[in-house]
Amino acid sequence: MDTVPGELAGKVALVTGAARGLGAEVVRRMVVAGARVTAADRRVEDGTAIAVAAGARFFELDVTDAEQWRAAVDSAAGTGDGGKLDILVNNAGIIRVAPILQCEPAEFRKVVETNLVGTFLGIRAAAPLMAAGGGGSIINLCSPGGFEGTVGMPAYTSSKWGIRGLTRTAALELADSGIRVNTVVPGPMRTAMTRRRGWDDEDYARHYGATVPLRRMAEFGEVADLVIWLASDRASYCTGGDYAADGGLGAGKPAVVPPDQM
Ligand SMILES: NC(=O)c1ccc[n+]([C@@H]2O[C@H](COP(=O)([O-])OP(=O)(O)OC[C@H]3O[C@@H](n4cnc5c(N)ncnc54)[C@H](O)[C@@H]3O)[C@@H](O)[C@H]2O)c1
């Protein structure tokens, strides 16, 4: 799918977790769509390189820090010059793989602090400015793990369930300010998050691709364009919802035996 040039013309956007993976692709495609984009991440070197190559700006941000959030929003919006913010993408996230009995409380807290509290802080920092400008769109990255239990990922799964509750609550509270709040639910993508030591293409196909009804992992662009659509005025009546680009995972498991052979 190709991004529609000009779809976000005149809009100002802040994207977190933008130094690599999905966030970097969202930045690239938002610039093509005509937005003025600030790419934020705690990885300064990678984030700066992505931003410069895309034609965006970079801002160093740890999403767990409320003070840094205020500065990031001010910088993205150009508040000093009476600026504005139209789009916030809460994409930064981390994962820790350990079953509950082996998961250290500090690790559990760190994942929830980054994924869920980080998203909460972003909404708190951005919403007043968006409201002052007449509205905006906030997109929070969820996961298929936000709809079911996931063995070995107690903290990540809990954080993504929490993001859905937070998204609905924010959608209700901010509707009168013209701010739409939604989640995007990606299927598995090949990023640092899904990387496992020693895996080759076949391992990815077996462990991720084969678990998806469409029988493959997602391309970044297939998910990034859904983020951009939700950010655009074409999604003007959409708020409080979950929007999936998950290859059918939300519908259930892929067929074990082809339907015509049952
Ligand atoms: N990769 C997948 O298969 C997959 C599937 C479903 C959902 N998601 C979600 O999509 C989003 C992006 O995932 P990805 O696979 O591109 O991940 P990634 O690990 O490639 O990138 C995540 C980015 O977030 C940044 N980050 C982490 N903690 C941060 C913090 N405290 N402050 C600022 N930045 C921070 C990292 O530096 C990194 O650049 C995440 O929310 C993830 O949960 C990913």
The ligand as an SDF file (V2000), in Angstrom:
LIG
                    3D

 44 48  0  0  0  0  0  0  0  0999 V2000
    6.9370   -6.0790   16.5240 N   0  0  0  0  0  0  0  0  0  0  0  0
    5.7510   -6.6620   16.6450 C   0  0  0  0  0  0  0  0  0  0  0  0
    5.5460   -7.7980   16.2040 O   0  0  0  0  0  0  0  0  0  0  0  0
    4.6110   -5.9260   17.3270 C   0  0  0  0  0  0  0  0  0  0  0  0
    3.3520   -6.5520   17.3470 C   0  0  0  0  0  0  0  0  0  0  0  0
    2.2800   -5.9100   17.9720 C   0  0  0  0  0  0  0  0  0  0  0  0
    2.4720   -4.6650   18.5480 C   0  0  0  0  0  0  0  0  0  0  0  0
    3.6960   -4.0710   18.5100 N   0  0  0  0  0  0  0  0  0  0  0  0
    3.8260   -2.7480   19.1360 C   0  0  0  0  0  0  0  0  0  0  0  0
    4.2860   -1.8230   18.1650 O   0  0  0  0  0  0  0  0  0  0  0  0
    5.0850   -0.8210   18.7990 C   0  0  0  0  0  0  0  0  0  0  0  0
    6.4270   -0.7030   18.0890 C   0  0  0  0  0  0  0  0  0  0  0  0
    7.0710   -1.9610   18.1840 O   0  0  0  0  0  0  0  0  0  0  0  0
    8.3950   -2.3350   17.3660 P   0  0  0  0  0  0  0  0  0  0  0  0
    8.3000   -3.7740   17.0730 O   0  0  0  0  0  0  0  0  0  0  0  0
    8.6420   -1.3580   16.2770 O   0  0  0  0  0  0  0  0  0  0  0  0
    9.4760   -2.1760   18.5260 O   0  0  0  0  0  0  0  0  0  0  0  0
   11.0500   -1.8170   18.4910 P   0  0  0  0  0  0  0  0  0  0  0  0
   11.6240   -2.4710   19.6880 O   0  0  0  0  0  0  0  0  0  0  0  0
   11.6440   -2.0850   17.1590 O   0  0  0  0  0  0  0  0  0  0  0  0
   11.0180   -0.2230   18.7010 O   0  0  0  0  0  0  0  0  0  0  0  0
   10.5410    0.3370   19.8880 C   0  0  0  0  0  0  0  0  0  0  0  0
   11.1270    1.7130   20.0430 C   0  0  0  0  0  0  0  0  0  0  0  0
   10.6460    2.2480   21.2960 O   0  0  0  0  0  0  0  0  0  0  0  0
   11.7200    2.8980   21.9250 C   0  0  0  0  0  0  0  0  0  0  0  0
   11.5290    2.9720   23.3780 N   0  0  0  0  0  0  0  0  0  0  0  0
   11.4820    1.9480   24.2620 C   0  0  0  0  0  0  0  0  0  0  0  0
   11.3550    2.4300   25.5180 N   0  0  0  0  0  0  0  0  0  0  0  0
   11.2930    3.7850   25.4080 C   0  0  0  0  0  0  0  0  0  0  0  0
   11.1740    4.8390   26.3530 C   0  0  0  0  0  0  0  0  0  0  0  0
   11.0950    4.5960   27.6720 N   0  0  0  0  0  0  0  0  0  0  0  0
   11.1340    6.1010   25.8900 N   0  0  0  0  0  0  0  0  0  0  0  0
   11.2260    6.3630   24.5650 C   0  0  0  0  0  0  0  0  0  0  0  0
   11.3620    5.4080   23.6210 N   0  0  0  0  0  0  0  0  0  0  0  0
   11.4040    4.1360   24.0520 C   0  0  0  0  0  0  0  0  0  0  0  0
   12.9540    2.0800   21.5630 C   0  0  0  0  0  0  0  0  0  0  0  0
   14.1490    2.8290   21.7470 O   0  0  0  0  0  0  0  0  0  0  0  0
   12.6590    1.7240   20.1150 C   0  0  0  0  0  0  0  0  0  0  0  0
   13.1870    2.6850   19.2250 O   0  0  0  0  0  0  0  0  0  0  0  0
    5.1980   -1.2340   20.2840 C   0  0  0  0  0  0  0  0  0  0  0  0
    4.2620   -0.5400   21.0450 O   0  0  0  0  0  0  0  0  0  0  0  0
    4.8510   -2.7170   20.2360 C   0  0  0  0  0  0  0  0  0  0  0  0
    4.3290   -3.1690   21.4690 O   0  0  0  0  0  0  0  0  0  0  0  0
    4.7680   -4.6690   17.9150 C   0  0  0  0  0  0  0  0  0  0  0  0
  1  2  1  0
  2  3  2  0
  2  4  1  0
  4  5  1  0
  4 44  2  0
  5  6  2  0
  6  7  1  0
  7  8  2  0
  8  9  1  0
  8 44  1  0
  9 10  1  0
  9 42  1  0
 10 11  1  0
 11 12  1  0
 11 40  1  0
 12 13  1  0
 13 14  1  0
 14 15  2  0
 14 16  1  0
 14 17  1  0
 17 18  1  0
 18 19  2  0
 18 20  1  0
 18 21  1  0
 21 22  1  0
 22 23  1  0
 23 24  1  0
 23 38  1  0
 24 25  1  0
 25 26  1  0
 25 36  1  0
 26 27  1  0
 26 35  1  0
 27 28  2  0
 28 29  1  0
 29 30  1  0
 29 35  2  0
 30 31  1  0
 30 32  2  0
 32 33  1  0
 33 34  2  0
 34 35  1  0
 36 37  1  0
 36 38  1  0
 38 39  1  0
 40 41  1  0
 40 42  1  0
 42 43  1  0
M  CHG  2   8   1  16  -1
M  END
$$$$
